[in-house]
Amino acid sequence: MRQSLLALLAKEPAHGYELKQALETIFGGAYPSPNIGQIYVTLGRLEKDGYVRSVDVEQANRPNKKVYYITAAGREALETWVEEPTEGPRVRDEFFMKLVLAPMTGLSDRMALVNRQRRHYLALMRDLRELAERTDPANRVALLLIEGAMLHLQADLDWLERCQEDLP
């Protein structure tokens, strides 16, 4: 959330509700709608850390609003985030730990775990397909995000098959 807000503020100053609306417009239903409380808590932390500053703006017939601006330190943190590669493949996979360790405990067998996980992934895939169908075709960002999630799920399904074949 921090970097997303900094990126939006690098484009232009905004208040919390404008930032929430921008995230919803850019990512559509493909990205969980941020909670406005979370946005304001994050903005407060960014301000405390010196990455943004705020200015109270008077409004007629309404309470004042805070407009946030990115600082030089915030821009530097954003540039660092943009330049750093994101995490790659997950080696510490929680499901794989279950798959290997749970049968040792007698709590479950591998086939039951694989089948349960497969059903879960297939349900997620179905939900993503439905989301893609409901998404505005002009919102390429949201569609690419959905497609990426679907490709990751397909890879996870393929990996489940491999686990089922290779583990005793």
Contacts in CASP RR format, 6 or more apart in sequence:
PFRMAT RR
TARGET T0000
AUTHOR 0000-0000-0000
METHOD contacts of the structure
MODEL  1
MRQSLLALLAKEPAHGYELKQALETIFGGAYPSPNIGQIYVTLGRLEKDG
YVRSVDVEQANRPNKKVYYITAAGREALETWVEEPTEGPRVRDEFFMKLV
LAPMTGLSDRMALVNRQRRHYLALMRDLRELAERTDPANRVALLLIEGAM
LHLQADLDWLERCQEDLP
1 34 0 8 1.000
1 38 0 8 1.000
1 39 0 8 1.000
1 42 0 8 1.000
2 42 0 8 1.000
2 45 0 8 1.000
2 46 0 8 1.000
2 51 0 8 1.000
3 77 0 8 1.000
3 78 0 8 1.000
3 81 0 8 1.000
4 23 0 8 1.000
5 19 0 8 1.000
5 39 0 8 1.000
5 42 0 8 1.000
5 43 0 8 1.000
5 46 0 8 1.000
5 52 0 8 1.000
5 68 0 8 1.000
6 46 0 8 1.000
6 51 0 8 1.000
6 52 0 8 1.000
6 70 0 8 1.000
6 74 0 8 1.000
6 75 0 8 1.000
6 77 0 8 1.000
6 78 0 8 1.000
6 81 0 8 1.000
7 78 0 8 1.000
8 14 0 8 1.000
8 19 0 8 1.000
8 22 0 8 1.000
8 23 0 8 1.000
9 19 0 8 1.000
9 52 0 8 1.000
9 68 0 8 1.000
9 69 0 8 1.000
9 70 0 8 1.000
10 70 0 8 1.000
10 75 0 8 1.000
10 78 0 8 1.000
13 67 0 8 1.000
13 68 0 8 1.000
13 69 0 8 1.000
13 70 0 8 1.000
14 22 0 8 1.000
14 67 0 8 1.000
14 68 0 8 1.000
15 57 0 8 1.000
15 65 0 8 1.000
15 66 0 8 1.000
15 67 0 8 1.000
15 68 0 8 1.000
16 36 0 8 1.000
16 39 0 8 1.000
16 40 0 8 1.000
16 43 0 8 1.000
16 66 0 8 1.000
16 68 0 8 1.000
17 36 0 8 1.000
19 39 0 8 1.000
19 43 0 8 1.000
19 68 0 8 1.000
20 33 0 8 1.000
20 34 0 8 1.000
20 36 0 8 1.000
20 39 0 8 1.000
23 31 0 8 1.000
23 33 0 8 1.000
23 34 0 8 1.000
24 33 0 8 1.000
24 34 0 8 1.000
26 141 0 8 1.000
27 141 0 8 1.000
27 142 0 8 1.000
27 145 0 8 1.000
28 135 0 8 1.000
28 136 0 8 1.000
28 139 0 8 1.000
28 141 0 8 1.000
28 142 0 8 1.000
29 131 0 8 1.000
29 134 0 8 1.000
29 135 0 8 1.000
29 142 0 8 1.000
30 131 0 8 1.000
30 135 0 8 1.000
30 141 0 8 1.000
30 142 0 8 1.000
30 143 0 8 1.000
30 145 0 8 1.000
30 146 0 8 1.000
30 149 0 8 1.000
31 142 0 8 1.000
31 145 0 8 1.000
43 52 0 8 1.000
43 54 0 8 1.000
43 66 0 8 1.000
43 68 0 8 1.000
44 52 0 8 1.000
46 52 0 8 1.000
46 68 0 8 1.000
46 74 0 8 1.000
47 53 0 8 1.000
47 54 0 8 1.000
47 68 0 8 1.000
49 73 0 8 1.000
50 71 0 8 1.000
50 73 0 8 1.000
50 74 0 8 1.000
51 70 0 8 1.000
51 71 0 8 1.000
51 73 0 8 1.000
51 74 0 8 1.000
51 77 0 8 1.000
52 68 0 8 1.000
52 69 0 8 1.000
52 70 0 8 1.000
52 71 0 8 1.000
52 74 0 8 1.000
53 68 0 8 1.000
53 69 0 8 1.000
53 71 0 8 1.000
54 66 0 8 1.000
54 67 0 8 1.000
54 68 0 8 1.000
54 69 0 8 1.000
55 66 0 8 1.000
55 67 0 8 1.000
55 69 0 8 1.000
56 64 0 8 1.000
56 65 0 8 1.000
56 66 0 8 1.000
57 64 0 8 1.000
57 65 0 8 1.000
57 66 0 8 1.000
57 67 0 8 1.000
58 64 0 8 1.000
59 65 0 8 1.000
70 78 0 8 1.000
95 113 0 8 1.000
95 117 0 8 1.000
96 163 0 8 1.000
98 108 0 8 1.000
98 113 0 8 1.000
99 110 0 8 1.000
99 113 0 8 1.000
99 114 0 8 1.000
99 163 0 8 1.000
99 167 0 8 1.000
100 167 0 8 1.000
102 108 0 8 1.000
102 110 0 8 1.000
102 113 0 8 1.000
103 109 0 8 1.000
103 110 0 8 1.000
103 113 0 8 1.000
110 163 0 8 1.000
110 164 0 8 1.000
110 167 0 8 1.000
111 164 0 8 1.000
114 160 0 8 1.000
114 163 0 8 1.000
114 164 0 8 1.000
117 160 0 8 1.000
118 157 0 8 1.000
118 160 0 8 1.000
121 153 0 8 1.000
121 156 0 8 1.000
121 157 0 8 1.000
121 160 0 8 1.000
122 157 0 8 1.000
124 153 0 8 1.000
125 150 0 8 1.000
125 153 0 8 1.000
125 154 0 8 1.000
125 157 0 8 1.000
128 146 0 8 1.000
128 149 0 8 1.000
128 150 0 8 1.000
128 153 0 8 1.000
129 150 0 8 1.000
131 146 0 8 1.000
132 143 0 8 1.000
132 146 0 8 1.000
132 147 0 8 1.000
132 150 0 8 1.000
135 142 0 8 1.000
135 143 0 8 1.000
135 146 0 8 1.000
136 142 0 8 1.000
137 143 0 8 1.000
END
